[in-house]
């Protein structure tokens, strides 16, 4: 597995759009959709230590704000270890990052996100 340290600019745009949508939807009280965008951001940011850690921080804050003890407890080890696992290239690809899924379980990346990832890497490789 390839180790990534810096997220390509073409991917960063999509990553931060997901983070922004999550925040906006949360502010509107649409917690389900907000969480879905955090999961999408996790999939996009997972290979990159900073972005991977940032998403887990946002997920931890989501758990705190919604008083979801399971999410809070689940996010603490993910926050502490996620970025390190990204740095050494040992991530469960496609994992959505929440406490509702095993932290080491790989998952299918949705086609839309896979296309975004592949296009961003093509732009970086040229």
Secondary structure, 3 states (H helix, E strand, C coil): CCCECCCCHHHHHHHHHHHHHHHHHHHCCCHHHHHHHHHHHHHHHCCEHHHHHHHHHHHHHHHHHCCCHHHHHHHHHHHHHHHHHHHCCCCCCCCCCCCCCCCCCCCCCCHHHHHHHHHHHHHHHC
